[in-house]
Amino acid sequence: MTKILIIIVIIAILTALGFGLIGMLRGGRQGSDKMFKSLVTRVALSVLLFAFVLLAGAMGWIKPNNAILDAPKPQQAQGGYAA
């Protein structure tokens, strides 16, 4: 359910981006208003998505990718100091 909600919000952000493009192509006062509303919508949705992903990670609804965390540690040089 969490992943589906994230995908829906991303699609909504891309849709707002498309409406902004249409407003930019139209130009004029009406196009400018449409671009501004699209920008506000994209920023608000992006901030909400970021906050939701942080909340979902803290609540354990989503799991982080441990590929970097499981990387082997570099070996220490023995007998002297490392260059």
Secondary structure as GFF3:
##gff-version 3
##sequence-region A 1 83
A	DSSP	alpha_helix	2	26	.	.	.	ID=ss1
A	DSSP	alpha_helix	28	59	.	.	.	ID=ss2
###
